[in-house]
Amino acid sequence: MKAIRSVFVALMIAGSFVGAPASFAKPPVPPALPPWVAVGPQYDTTHVYVAPEDFDRFTDSFVATFGGSKSKQGVFQVTPTPSQTMSQLVFTPSGTISVFGFKTPIPWPFGAERSGYLVTDMDAAMKSARALGADVIVDTFPDPIGRDAIISWPGGVNMQIYWHTQAPHYDALQTVPENRVYVSPERLRKFVHAYVKFSHGKVVSDVTNAPGVEIGRPNDTYRRVRIESGFGNVTVLVTDGHLPYPFGREMTGYEVPNLAATLQKAKAAGVTVLVPPFTSDGRDAAVVQFPGGYIAEIHANAAK
């Protein structure tokens, strides 16, 4: 009987190993990381749409404010359906912008994207964005110098992804601008999770009680998240949408060495100061409007 019991126990033990879950047999395979597709922050261009009659006045005022130079101006089709737009790049030490002055009606949804990100591999970038929950609102299409698409991240953050047939070479920036992204509390987690994975970025600060003066509400606080990646900087402003004008309309914040000196040059070039300088989070900041209507934040490190 003792021998029979021993055989039975041995069979039970053997059976337990045969029926063991596969996870005990080998470790789980971690999900593949999204590919690195960023090129550099100088290739993260803010998209600015102005009327054709304001085009030169705007680009002149932008260069007068920040310094830099312009690319050759031309008229192109940059959408997948028929259209014609004036187009020009403006290179400054504080950031690069792509300027469009449509001579025809603007096909939807162009004009609602905040920026264009140059990527090393268009197909890999699009596959990664889709896998991370981005909505592809304009699928990949050819343009005169490469390929483009427009995606929308959770929270309704629209941006262009682009690739050039011949890799461009822009000078490195002296200071890296910030994409200023306004989202609701409900979409914050999904946006940050998806964007950080896509960009291989990192959250460098998450302040739940940031001074409300930064969004035009000096008596309140709000949540502010800062992200850095190979594409550049993103500041996420988490609000209830109760924003006094012009907050929420500034898509980019440009860092300069001296705010007062920059504003002096800006005003001489026809720029209007919408929000006078204020100090918060270790920097002096203001919000301005350029000829043609473009609104931007400008900031500098506060004097110590």
Residue pairs with C-beta under 8 A, 6 or more apart in sequence:
33 197
33 200
34 128
34 131
34 132
34 197
34 198
34 200
35 121
35 124
35 125
35 128
36 120
36 200
36 230
37 119
37 120
37 121
37 124
37 125
37 128
38 117
38 119
38 120
38 199
38 200
38 229
38 230
38 231
39 118
39 119
39 120
39 167
39 230
40 118
40 170
40 172
40 230
41 173
41 176
41 177
41 230
41 231
41 232
41 233
42 91
42 96
42 170
42 171
42 172
42 173
43 96
43 117
43 118
43 168
43 170
44 95
44 96
44 115
44 116
44 117
44 118
44 177
44 179
44 231
44 232
45 89
45 96
45 97
45 98
45 115
45 116
46 95
46 96
46 97
46 98
46 114
46 115
46 177
46 179
46 251
46 252
47 97
47 98
47 100
47 113
47 114
47 115
47 116
47 160
48 58
48 97
48 98
48 99
48 100
48 292
48 294
49 100
49 101
49 102
49 106
49 111
50 58
50 99
50 100
50 101
50 292
50 293
50 294
51 101
51 292
52 86
52 101
52 102
52 103
54 101
54 291
54 292
54 293
55 73
55 86
55 88
55 99
55 101
55 292
57 270
57 291
57 292
58 99
58 290
58 291
58 292
58 294
59 70
59 88
59 90
59 99
60 269
61 266
61 269
61 270
61 271
61 290
61 291
62 90
62 92
62 97
62 290
62 294
63 69
63 70
63 90
63 92
64 265
64 266
64 268
64 269
65 262
65 265
65 266
65 269
65 271
65 290
66 92
66 93
66 94
66 95
66 254
66 256
66 262
67 92
67 93
68 90
68 91
68 92
68 93
69 90
69 91
70 88
70 89
70 90
70 91
71 88
71 89
71 90
71 91
72 88
73 86
73 87
73 88
74 86
74 87
74 88
75 84
75 85
75 86
75 87
75 103
76 84
76 85
76 87
76 143
76 144
77 83
77 84
77 85
77 143
77 144
78 85
78 87
78 100
78 110
78 143
78 144
78 148
79 106
79 107
79 110
79 141
80 107
80 138
80 141
81 107
82 104
83 102
83 104
83 105
83 106
83 107
83 110
84 102
84 103
84 104
85 100
85 101
85 102
85 103
85 104
85 106
86 99
86 100
86 101
86 102
86 103
87 98
87 99
87 100
87 101
88 98
88 99
89 96
89 97
89 98
89 99
90 96
90 97
90 99
91 170
91 171
92 254
93 173
93 174
93 175
94 173
94 174
94 175
94 177
94 254
94 255
94 256
95 173
95 175
95 176
95 177
95 252
95 254
96 170
96 173
98 116
109 137
109 138
109 150
109 158
110 138
110 150
112 158
113 150
113 158
113 159
113 160
114 157
114 158
114 159
114 179
114 181
114 251
114 252
115 159
115 160
115 179
115 251
115 252
116 148
116 159
116 160
116 161
116 162
117 159
117 160
117 161
117 162
117 231
118 162
118 163
118 164
118 168
119 125
119 161
119 162
119 163
120 163
121 163
122 140
122 146
122 147
122 149
122 161
122 162
122 163
123 140
125 161
125 163
126 136
126 140
126 149
126 151
126 161
128 198
129 136
129 151
129 161
129 198
130 136
132 193
132 194
132 197
132 198
133 153
133 154
133 190
133 194
134 151
134 152
134 153
134 154
134 194
134 198
135 151
135 152
136 149
136 150
136 151
136 152
137 150
137 151
137 152
137 158
138 148
138 149
138 150
139 149
140 147
140 148
140 149
141 147
141 148
141 149
142 148
143 162
145 164
145 165
145 166
146 162
146 163
146 164
146 165
147 162
147 163
148 160
148 161
148 162
148 163
149 160
149 161
149 162
150 158
150 159
150 160
150 161
151 158
151 159
151 161
152 158
152 159
153 159
153 191
153 194
153 195
154 187
154 190
154 191
154 194
155 181
155 183
155 184
155 187
155 188
155 190
155 191
156 183
156 187
157 181
157 183
157 191
157 195
175 254
175 255
175 256
175 257
176 232
176 233
176 255
177 232
177 233
177 252
177 253
177 254
177 255
178 226
178 232
178 233
178 234
178 235
178 252
178 253
178 255
179 232
179 233
179 234
179 235
179 251
179 252
180 235
180 237
180 250
180 251
180 252
180 253
180 297
181 191
181 234
181 235
181 236
181 237
182 237
182 239
182 241
182 243
182 248
183 191
183 236
183 237
183 238
184 238
184 239
184 240
184 241
185 223
185 238
185 240
188 223
188 225
188 236
188 238
191 236
192 203
192 225
192 227
192 236
195 201
195 227
195 234
196 202
196 203
196 227
196 229
199 227
199 229
199 230
199 231
200 229
200 230
201 227
201 228
201 229
201 230
201 231
201 234
202 227
202 228
202 229
203 225
203 226
203 227
204 226
204 227
204 228
205 224
205 225
205 226
206 223
206 224
206 225
206 226
207 223
207 224
207 225
207 281
208 221
208 223
209 221
209 222
209 223
210 221
210 222
210 223
210 224
210 280
210 281
211 218
211 221
211 280
211 281
212 218
212 219
212 220
212 221
212 222
213 278
213 280
214 222
214 224
214 237
214 280
214 281
214 285
215 222
215 237
215 239
215 243
215 247
215 248
216 243
216 244
216 247
216 275
217 242
217 243
217 244
222 237
222 238
222 239
223 237
223 238
224 235
224 236
224 237
224 238
224 281
225 235
225 236
225 238
226 233
226 234
226 235
226 236
227 233
227 234
227 235
227 236
228 234
235 253
239 248
241 248
245 274
246 274
246 275
246 287
246 289
246 295
247 275
247 287
249 295
250 287
250 295
250 296
250 297
251 295
251 296
252 296
252 297
253 285
253 296
253 297
253 298
253 299
254 296
254 297
254 298
254 299
255 299
255 300
256 262
256 298
256 299
256 300
257 300
258 300
259 277
259 284
259 285
259 286
259 298
259 299
259 300
260 277
260 284
262 298
262 300
263 273
263 277
263 286
263 288
263 298
266 273
266 288
266 298
267 273
269 291
270 290
270 291
271 288
271 289
271 290
271 291
272 288
272 289
273 286
273 287
273 288
274 287
274 288
274 289
274 295
275 286
275 287
276 286
277 284
277 285
277 286
278 284
278 285
278 286
279 285
279 302
282 301
282 302
283 299
283 300
283 301
283 302
284 299
284 300
284 301
284 302
284 303
285 297
285 298
285 299
285 300
286 297
286 298
286 299
287 295
287 296
287 297
287 298
288 295
288 296
288 297
288 298
289 295
290 296
